[in-house]
Amino acid sequence: MVAGSVRTSEVKGGGDGAISESEILCLQPLRLVILLRALGLMAKRWDRIAGLVKRVLLQGKESPGSRVKALLHTWLGAYYAVLLRERGVDHIHAHHGYFGSWIAMVAARLLGASFSLTLHGSDLLIDGVYLDTKLKHCRFCVTISEYNQRYILKHFPARHFPEIDRGKIMVSRLGVDLPDRLEPSPNSDRAHTFTLLAVGRLHAVKDHAFLIRACARLRDHGVDFECRIAGEGPERERLERSIKKSHLEDRIRLLGHVAREQMDSFYRCADVVVLTSRSEGIPLVLMEAMVRGRIVLAPAITGIPELVIAGKTGFLYAPGVVKDFVEKIFNLQRLAASEDCYAASRLGWIRHAARAQVLHNFNHQTNLRTFADRFLQRITSYKSADESADDDFDNQDFPNHEWSHPDEDIVLQQI
């Protein structure tokens, strides 16, 4: 297997089988001689990418800027093919549907390799540029939720896109590693301040501004609470101004970047882990909270209800509705502070059910093994007549390429 990256990798060598930076095949820094060889490769195999270039120049409704970028990414795809052509690559898989997937697709076509991609959240729902072409030319597409699968089939119906059918879209759930034990409830002390925790990059799509507005409402309703936000990002200064303007400096703490090994203590102290994103796949942060027995509150969008079953494994609120979010928090705070045994047992049952949900359906090790088995079955399956014809290369164009067969070891290129 060859691990790849478009941009220079920030991965550092280390123990536990970590991939060192030298083992990752990166496009950057670009070299002039390989750029020129890439132009030659495109000219020689023009018939294999002509349809892609036609799609970029003459079809679709993309902006001129997107079209120019796609042409440059086509060149980079040829560049990557030059780097890969002596490595015996049979299949190229791209993680995410952003521009790296176009590069991967072009490289695969020039090499006579098959191509697949994984679609998560924003790369499908917000920034799905040229997805029709990527889905048409991929052998299969992996996506992380049933919602995403339905979205693809709805927006690329078979009557208009016969190459994209349900069998081509494979759902493979993500997952998290399981902690050793279920953390105890933080609410045994009735003097405990009700604590909200949000974890995520400080980016507009995470909509922490919504959370700040909700916190202002909670304060105005007399709720005794503290809100902690773990994460760093470009929205920090704007959020700091908003917190100050709302006079919430004593209620909201921006923790900045928190090391993974320190997150357990923050999860342990949280009464409820909240998510306020405008768009998501199925967020890992919710899985991490639930497997630790935390109560979660998230918007009822995309694939989140497949993880958070309202009232059973957590709570959902109407997306974008501050009033509903605040009411859910108020009710949770009241349950947590109640001396009613029923209220305590209900929250305890939800914590247990949340952990069981992750254990059975979002277990990282189990889902990874299942994904690997299904992935290998897909890429080693027989080629259709169209694929075989499409991959009919003249070996003299690639004199050092070892043409493979389905029974041989597969080399996977991941971008």
N, C-alpha and C positions, 0 to 999 in steps of 0.2 A: 504494500500500500504506500502511496506517495501522498503526503499531506501538502496542501497548497494554499497559497494566499495571494490575493491581488496586491494588497499593500504590504509593506515591510512588516514582518511579524514582530510582535512584542513579547512572544513566548520566550521564556528563559529556561535554560536547561536546569534540571533538578532531579531529585530522586523519584521514587514511585513510578518509574516508567514514563516520566514526562518526556515529551518530544522536544529535542533541543532545537534552537533557532536554525542551526545548520542543516537540519533534516527537513525543513519546510521550504518547498520550492516557491519562491516569491517572484512576481513580475518586477518589482522595484529592487534596485534602481534599473531603469531601462537602459539598454545598450544599443547604440546606433547600428552596429553590424547585424544584430538580431532583428531589429526593426526592418532593415533592408531585406534580410532573408525572409521575413514574414510577408513583405510585399511580393516577393518572388513566389512564395508558397500560395498566396491568394491568387496570383495570376495563373499559376499552374493548375490549381484546383478550383478555378472560378466557377465551374458548373455546380460545385457543391455548396457554394454560398450565394450564388446569384439570386436565388429566391429570397434569402434573408435581406440582401441589399435592396431588392425590389420592394420588399415590405417596408423597409425604412424610408425609402425615397418617395414611393408612389401611393402607398396605402395607409389606412388608419387616420386618426385625428390628432396624432402627437404634435407637439409644438416644434418649431424649427430648431430650438435648442436641444430638445430630446432627440431629434433626428441626427443632429451633428454628433451628439454624444454617442449614439448607437453606432454611427460609422467609425468613430474612434475606438469604441469597444470591439468592433469587428476586427480592426487592425490588431488590437491587443489579444483577441482570441487567436489570431494567426501567430502572434508572437509566442503565446503560450504553447501552441501546437509545435512550434519549432523547438521549444525547450523540452517538450514531452515525447517527441516522435521516436527517440531511440530508447525509450523506457518500456516499450511493450504495453502501452495503456490499452485496455479493453473497454473501460467504462469510466465516465467522468460524472461525479455527483457534486452538485452545487448546493451549499447550505444557504438558504434565503433566496428570494426571487429578485434581488436588486441587480445592479449592473454586472456583478460577478457572474451571475447565471447566464447572461448573454455571452460573456467571454468564454465561459465553459461550453456553452452550446456550439459556438463557432469552432472552438478547438476540437470538440468531439467530431464535428462534421468533417473537418479537414483531416483528421486522423483516422476516420472510419471507425470511430468508437461510438458506443451508445452513450446516451446522456439522460440524467434524471436530476430532479431538484426537490428541495424541501421548502414548503411555504409555511410561514408561521402566522404572523398577525398583520402588521403594517405593510409588509412586502406584498400582501395579497389585497388587503382591504383599503389601503391608502395610496400606496405607491406601486400599483400593479402595472408598470409600464411594459408594453410588448408581451404581456402574459399570454395573449392568444398564440403568438408564435412559439413561445417557450413551451407551452402546453401541447401544441401541435407536434413539435419535434422531439419531445422527451419520450423515452421509452415508458416511463411512469413518473408520477408525481407523488411525493409524500407530503401529507399535511397533518397537523397536530390535533385537529378536532373534527367532529362530525359537522359542526357548523361550517367550517371552512370547506369541507367536501360539498355540502349543499350549496354554498355560495358559488363555488366553481361551476358546478353543474347547472345552476340557475343562470349565471352570466355567460356561460359558454355552452348553450344547449346543443344537443346532438344534431338538430336539424340545420344548424348553421355551422357547427364545428364537428363534423363526423369523426374526426381523429381523436376527440376528447370524450370518452365515455366513462361511466362509473368504475369500470374495471381498471381504468388507468390511474384513478385517483385513490391512493392508499392512505388510510388513516393510521397513524402511528403516534400514540400518546407519548408526551414527555414524562418525566418523573424526577423524583428527588430521592436522595439516600435517606434511610430511616435512622433517626437517633436511637440510642439504646433504650430510652424509657420515656414515658409520657410525663411531661413536666406538670407539677402540681398547680392548682389554680392560685393566682396571686391575690385572691379576694378573701382569704381567711381573716385578715385584719379589717374590721369594718371601718377603721379610720383611713384606710387606704384610698388614695386619690385615684379616681377612675382614669385609666391610661389608654390613650389611643396610640397606635404605632403605624406609620406608613413607611414602606420601604420601596425605593425606586429612584431612578435617575431624575434629577430636577430638570425635566423637559416639559414642553408645553403639552405634549400628548398625555402625560401623566396627570395633568390638571390639578396640581397642588393648590392652585388659586381657588378651586372649588372647595377644597378642604379647609382653607383659611376662612372662606365665607361661612362654611358650616360651623366652624369653631366659634365664630362671632355670634352666630345664632344660639349655640349651646350656652355660651357665657350669658347672653341676654335672657335665656330661660333659667338661669340660676344653677346650671349643672356644674358641679365641682369636678374638673377634669384637667388632664395634662395631655398634650399631643406632641409626640416625637416623630420627626421626619428624618429617616436615614437615607443618605444619598447625596451626590454632588452633581452639578451640571450647570448649563448656561442660564437657567432660570433663577439661580440663587439670589442675585441682587434684586430682581423684581419681587421675589417672594419676601425678602427681608423688608423691602419698602412697604409691601402690603401688610405684613405683620405689624410693623410700626404704626402704619396709618390706622389699623384696626385696634390698636392698643392691646395687642395680644402677646407682648413680649414675655409676660409672666405665665402664659399658657402654652405657647408653641416653641419648641426647641428644634432648630435645624442642626442635626448631628454631624452633617458632612459625611464623607466616606467612612464607613465602618468596616473594619476587617471582618472577614467571614467568621473567624474564630471568636469574635466578640459579639456576633449577632445573637447567639443563644441567650445571653443575659438580657438583651432588649426584648426578645420574644417572651422570655420568662416573666418579665414585668408587665407585659401588655395584657389588658383586659380584652381588647379587641384590636385586631389587625385590619386596617382599612385600606381599600384601594379605590382611587377616584379617576382612573384612566378613561380617556375617551375611546381608545381602541386598544385591544389586546388580543393575544391568542388565547392560551390558558396559562395565566401567569405562574411562574415558579414560586414567586413570593407567597402566593396563597397556599400552594402545596407545602412549602416549608413551614408556614404558620400552622396549618391544619395537622401536619404530621407531629407537631409538637403539642397538639391539644389546645391550640388557641382558637377562640371565636373569631370568625372573619366576617367582614361586611364589604361587599363589592357590588359594582353596577351589573345589572342583568343584561350584559352585552355579549356578543360573539359566542365563544365556547365556554365562558365562565359558568353558566348554569349546568354544564356537564360535570363540573367539579363541585361547585357550591350548590347543593340542592336546598332551596329555600326552606328554612325552619327545621332542616334535618341535619345537614352537615355544615351549616353556616347561614348567613342572611344576605339577601339581595335587596337593592333599592333601585327605584326607577332612575335610569341614567340621566344625569343633568338636573335632577330635581332635588334641590337643597332641602326642601321641607321634608321629603321622604327620608333622606339620609339622616337628618336631625331627629326625626321621630324614631327611627330604628336605634340610634345611639341612646336616646333618652330611655327607651324601653329596656335596652340591654343594661344601662346603668342602674335602672330600678330593679331589674332582676338580680343583678350582682349584689346590690345592697340589701336585698330583702332577706328577712329571717325565715321566710316561708320555705319549708323543706322541699315543696314541689318545685319552686323556682330554682333552687340549688341543684336539684336532681335533673331538671330539664337542661340546664346549662352543662352539667356534667355529662349527660347523655349525648348532647350535641358535640362536645369535645371528643368523646369516645368515637362517635360516628364519623367525625371528621378525620380522625386518625385512621380509622378502618377504611374509609374511602380512598385515602392515599395509599395505604398498605396494599389494597387489593387492585386498584386501578391505575395508580400513578407511582408505582414502585420503579425507581430508576433501573435497578439491575434487571428486574424481570422484563420491563419494557424494552431495554436495550438488547437483551438476548432475543426477544421476539422480533424486534426490528431487524437485527442482523440476519436472522434466519430468513425472514421474508425478503429482505434486500437481496441476499445472495440467490434466492430462488428466482427473483425477477431478472437479475442480470445474467444468470447462467441459462435461462430458458432459451428455447430455440428461437431463431430469428424468423420473422415473417418473410414472405417472398419479396415484399417491397423493401424491407430492410436489407435483405441479402443483395438485392439489385443495387440499392442505394450505396452499399458499402463495397462495391466491386471496384477495387483499386488496381492500378497497374503497379506492381511491386517495384518497378524501376524508379518510381517517384520517391520511394522510401526504401532504399536498398538495405538499410540496417534494421528495418522494423520486422520483428518476429510476429508473423500473423498467427493469431491464437485460435483455439477451438474451445467449445463450451466446457470441456473436461479439464482444461488447463487452469492453473492458478490465476485468479483475477487480480489485476492491479487496479486499485481504485484511486482516482485522482479527486481530491476534495478541495473545492475552492470556497 
